[in-house]
Structure formats: C-alpha cells, structure tokens
Amino acid sequence: MMIKVAVAGPRGRMGKEAVASILKHNDFELVSVLDHRKEEAFIENDIPVFTSLTELIYQTAPDVLVDLTVPAAVYEHAIIALDNGVRPVIGTTGFTDLQLEEMRKKVEEKKIGCIIAPNFSIGAVLMMKFSQMAAKYLPDVEIIEMHHDQKIDAPSGTAIKTAQLINEVRPPFEQGHEVEEEILAGARGANVSGMHIHSVRLPGLVAHQQVLLGGEGQLLTLRHDSFTRTSFMSGIVLSITEIMKQDTLIYGLEDIIL
C-alpha cells in the first residue's frame, strides 16, 4: 500500500533530508509540505506548499504528517492532524506533561497512532536502551550530550529520554560526595534524580552522546555519534511504516524496535 506523506518544516536541515528520503522511497508518496513561506511548488518535484495545515489535509489527504518544526508549533499541528485522521510522526521534543496527556487522549479517541521520537537514529535508540540495561547493574550514571551550537534546547531530548529510561531501573539517589559543593554554579550539570546531564554546544558537531556508568574499579562508556543528518532517516522511514499499524501514542522508537 502506498503511504501518502506530508512534511512540516521541509526547509530545515532535517526537513530537507526527510523530503529527499521520502521522495526516493517506493512505498511513500510525498503529497504536500507545510511551510511558513507560501510558494507555488516545492523543489523540482512540483510538491504543493501550504501555510495552513487544515487546508493541506483537506486538499491532499495525507496518511501521515512528519513534523520536524519547533515545539511552539508542533503540538497544535499534532492535534489538528489527529482530529482529521492523520497520523503524526514527530521529531520535536519539549512537550509538557499536560500536552502529552492531551495527545494521548486524542489518540485513544481517534484510534490512530502517533509517534514522538526524541531521536530518529536507530543507533542512538539502541544506545539509550543499552544504557537502561546497564544502569540496572551500574546505577552511578552521568550523561554528556554534544550538539551543534545552533541547537536551542538543553539538555537534548535524547539525553532527557535516556535519563527517563534509566530512572525506570535506577532508584533515585545523589551521586558523588555527600558534602559536594559547586564552586561555579552549573559545574555538575543538570541533576535528574541524582544523576547528572552535561550539555556541550560547539560548531562542527551534529549530535553526539555518551553515557558513563561507573562501578568499583570499572567504567562502562556507551557512545553514539551522528556525523550527518542522514543518520536519522532510517528511523523516519521506520516510523512512517510502523505508524500505519499502531493505535497508541508511542514516545521513543525503542518501543517499536526492541
């Protein structure tokens, strides 16, 4: 079955890669894109551009909306899509707990799936899952995430999701010396149930994360590096295919690959 796909945010760095991947996939048809700029057609493939998601859905009837925009817009996009029977595949993080709950209710009401992926890279998802497995036995954990200097949010959605997964198997406790003191505020990073997340922002980076798990006389390091944004495309393709089979809200690709 040919899956009709629309992309929100087609001119961003991730959006351009997603458009290219969808266009060359034999089982997908890119029917439209949503952008803040209205033009007659998008690139050489004569794909219609819309500034209104409601109009896009009415005129092109996509099965799936791949949303690679910003947190300020993506929640509204998701609700409009679900209300109109379109399955969202979302590559943006930053939702509040209330927004996630509202989306979950909407998914249950409409009985169609929605995927929110903090990271579309299959390797990164495996790194997160392996970290959770290891933290059951090595609960002293520090996370270092490194991204390009144009990334707005810190820590990254991937780091937050990693910490959430680890928290499922690690009892909360404060790491380090019991009278530890920060001489400079923020030196120990963000504190999540006693473990720490450190964010690095530098030009030349794309998306990188390492999880350090310490034990007596040993250190386990799990690291993933995305050198180009093509590393995220396999996860987007998987999500588009998988969402057609789902009727729940899925937060993180680990729920569909393991």
N, C-alpha and C positions, 0 to 999 in steps of 0.2 A: 504494500500500500504506500503510495506517495504521501509524504507528510508535508503539509503546507506550513511554511515558517515565515514569521515576521521578526525583524530585528529592531530593537530600540537602542539607539546610540551607535549607529553604523559608522560614524566618522572618527570615533575614538580609536586608540591603539588596539584595544581588544576587539572593538566592533568591526574594524577593517579585516582582522584575521578571521573573525566569525563569519562575516559575509563571504569571504573567499572560500572557506571550508564548506559552507552550506551550498554555495553555487556548484562546487565540484562533486558533491555527494549525490549518487544516483537515486537515492530514496527520498531526497528532500527537494522541495520547490520553494525558492525564496520568492514570496508573493508581494512583499512590501517592506518598507522600513519606516521607522518613526524617528524624526529628527526635528530639532528646533528651527532648522532652516528649510524653507519650502523651495524645492527645485522641481523641474519637470520630470527628471528621471535620475536615478542613482547609478553612477558609473556607466559602463558601456552596455550593460545588460538590460537597460530600459526598465529598471525596477521602480515602481511608483513610490514617491516620498510623501508622507503625511506629517502634519504637525499635531493632529488630533488622533488619539488612539481610538476613540469611539468611531470616528469616520473611517480609519484604517480597517477596523474589524468589520464594519458594515459593508465596505466596498470590496475587500479582498478575502475575508473569511478564513483567516489562518487557523490552523490546529494548535500551533504552539507560538508563544511570544518569548523570544530570547531577549532578556532585558539586561543590558550592560551599561545602564545610565548611572545616576547618582542616588544615594539614599533619599534625598529630598523628593525625588520624583517616583521612585520605583514602587513604593507602597501603593500610591494611587493607581499606578499602571496595573499592578497585580490585582487589585480589587475590580477595576474595570474589566480586565481580561477574564477573571473568574466569573463575573456577573454575565458575561457574554459567551461563556462556554469555551474560552480559550485557555490552554494550559500554560502557565508561566514557568519559564526556566530562568532563574535569577542569579546573576553573577555579582551581586552587590550585597554587602553586609551593612550593619548599622541599624537594623530594625530594633524597636523597643519590644519588651515582653508583651505589651498590650497589642502592638501591631501584629506580632506573630500569632497571638491568640485569635485576633480578628480574622487573620488569613486562614488559620486552621478551621475556624467555624465556617468560613465561606467555602472552603474546600469540601468539608463534610456536607454542607448544604447542597452544593452543586454536583458532588460525587465525581469530581475530576481531580487529577493530580497537580501538584505544584512542587518544584524543586528549587531550593535555595542552596547554592554551593559557595561556601567561603573560598574554595579553591577548586578549579576545574582540572588541575593537573592530576593525573592518576598517580604519579609518583609521590606528590605531596599528600594525597589522601592516604596512601599506604604508609608514609612516614608518620602521619597522625595516628593511624590505627596501631602501628608497631609501638609508638610511644605509649599509648594506653596499655598495651600488653605488658611492656617493660616496667611501667610505673607501679604495677601491682607488686613487683618484687624489689624495685629500686625507687622508693617514693620521694627521695630528695631530688627535685627537678628544677632546672632553670631553662627558660626558652629564650633564644636570641633570634629575632626576625630582622631581616635586612631587605630594604627595598630602595627603589629609585627615589630621588629627592623631590619628585613631584607628587608623591603619594600623600593624600591629605590626612587620612586617619591613622592613629597609632594607639595601641598596637594593631596589627593587621587582623583581619577576620580569621585568617588561618591560625594565628597564634592564639586568639581567643577560643576558637573551636578546639584546638589542641588541648588547652587548659581545661575546657569543659569535659572533654573525653577523659582526661587524666583524673579529674575530680570524681568521676564515676567509680574509680577503683582506688583512689588515694584518700585516706581520711585527712581532713584539714589539720595542719599543724604548721607552726612557724619554723622555717628553716634558719640555719645559722646560729650564732651565739645568742644566748638568751638576753644579753645586755648589749647587743649590736647597736651601733649608732651611726647614722648617716652624717658624715661631716659636711657633705654637699647634698642638698635635697634632691632626691631622684636617683641617687647613685646606685641604688639597689633595684631600680626599675619598678614596674607595677607589681603590686602584691595581689595574688589571686589565691586565696585560701592558704597562704603561707609560702607558696612557690612564687617565683619572680619571672616577669617577662621584660625583656630589654629590646628596644626598637632602635635600629640603625637606619639612617636615611642619607644616601650618598649618590651622586651622579655615577653612571656606569653600571649600577646594579639594576636588576629586574625584579626578581622575587626569590628570596632565599630564606631558609630557616634551619636552625639546628636545635635539637633538644638534648640537653645534657642531663644524664641521670647518674648520680654519684652514689657509691657504696663504699664500705670499708675496703681500702686498698684497690679500688677499681673505678673506672669511669666509662660509661657507655654513651657514645655520641651517635645520634641519628640525624642525618642531614639531607636536605633536598635542595636542589638548585634549578631554577628555571632561567635559562640563558636567553630565550626568546619567547614571545607570547604564543608561538605555535605549540608550545608545550601544554597549553590549556585547551587546545582544540579537540583532542580525543575525548575529554570529559564533556565538552559541549555536545559533540556528536552522540555520545552515550546517553546524555541526559535527554536530548530530543527524542531519541528512540524509546528510551525507558519510560518517559512521562506518559506516553500513549497507553501504557499498561497499568498505570497507577491511579488510585483514587484517594490518596492521602497527601499530607504535607510532609515532604522529605527535606530535612535540614542536614546537608552534608552527604557527599557521594559515597562515603563509607557504608551507608545503608543499602546501596544498590550494587556495590562491587564485592562486598565480603559478607 
